[in-house]
Amino acid sequence: MKNKLMSRFLITVIIVMAVYPSFQVQAKVQEFSELYLSLNLPEDTVVLTKDTPDTDAKWNEAGITDPKSEKSNFSKMGVRAVLYDPNTKTTVRLLQKYSNQTKDIFNLSLLSKDKLTDFLNELGTSNDKSAKMEITEYPHKEATFFRYSIEMTQNGAPLTEIIYGTIVNGSTITFDTFKNSSIDTVDETFVKELVAGTHFTKFFDKAEIEKQEKASTFRLLLSLVILTVIIVIWIFLVKKKNKKKKLLKDKKTEALTKFYIEQKQKEEQNLKDTILYVNRTEYTEEVFKDYFHFNEIIKRLKTWIIMGVSFFVILMFLYTSGPGVLGCAIALILLFVFIYYQGIRIEKLVGAMKKIYDKNKSKEAVFTFYEDYFTLSGIQYISKYPYMQITEIKEYKNYIYIYIGPEKAFYLKKDGFEQNLSDFTKFIKQQAFQ
């Protein structure tokens, strides 16, 4: 008898073990790292986010025929995901919202019982007198949740909305579902499963967050102050430079008038000036490339450094303010475009200069230097330039660049002199800036 009973018991155990797994609801975990929470979901739950392609069949499965319109609500309403349960045919939206009140409360669980009651009472008030609302505290193992139900008429049709939510880490986290019907009640089975399966991966300390926000605000203000100081200094230096340029221009205009009068007198008297130095430089594409590389980049190195510092300040401003990482990414893309444009610009300048000189029969520029002036011939009709017209003299690689304006310069190869290079360098600087 005992053996028969034992046999029946073993058979029953085997049957139960065989059947039991089929009743187990398979689950999956969905992480929402930006919300610092994870959800234990039924295996067949459809999860839709802003990253879900519009062509994904899951949208239709969830009864959403216009994914683009739905996604526009993501940013407007703070929707982080749409969750659809095919068994109960229930759609629940997971939302996150910030406000001054949520930042002040920070964590709903931190409120005293009286303050929690006051909060729930305030949440349950509405200007719509016809709306029927009910709000109660809802139990949860990790945080204080509330259940908020509202029955109202919207656009002439009845609407019932059920919200389960809490305040965690300074923001409201809610699960929202609704039904446009006065007959059918909202099936809360799925939304309750979601709340029960909610696990918060991190709880922040309010004091620490406030400290970080103050530090962020300080960095932002400091960045703005530094940027303002840079702009003020820049404006001051530009004004000072322009004033100096004007004085120099007036002085040079007077000196040029005197120079041309003296040259005319020499021509009338048939007097010839003594040649001191001669340089011959062939104007090739390589010469143009080296010049524009120097003029657009090397010569303006201070400007690029200031712009680099300013850009870094702007990046700090963007990173610590609303745009955050996205703003920094956009700024870096614009920086890349700007740098690329500079490279294209140099190529165009080289091409334009090459096109000009390709028309000439000769590409050899002959510079002849006298006591008070120099002439240029070979690539153009002979022209006379008094040394007082020289604004800058720069040396780069195998070149000497003689500027007679901000963007106009003559290119002389160092190995193109018939006389001693060192003597010429000393002579031209003395004559130009005496």
Buried (B, 14 or more C-beta within 10 A) or exposed (E): EEEEEEEEEEEEEEEEEEEEEEEEEEEEEBEBEEBBBBBBBBEEBBBBBBEBEEEEEBBEEBEBEEBEEBBEEBEEEBBBBBBBBEEBEBBBBBBBBEEEEBBEBBBBBEBEEEEBEEBBEEBBEEEEEEBEBEBEBBEBEEBBBBBBBBBBEEEEEEBBBBBBBBBBBBBBBBBBBBBEEEEEEBBBEBBBBBBBBBBBEEBBEBEEBEEEEEEEEEBBEBBBEBBEEBEEEEEEEEEEEEEEEEEEEEEBEEBEEEBEEEBEEEEEEEEEBEEBBBBBBBBEEEBBBBBBBBBBBEBEEEEEEBEEEBBEBBBBBBBBBEBEEEBBEEBEEEBEEEEEEEEEEBEEBBEEBBEEBEEEEEBEBBBBBBEBBBBBBBBEEEEBBBBBBBBBBBEBEEBBBBBBEEEEBBBBBBEBBEBEBEEBBEBBEEBBEE
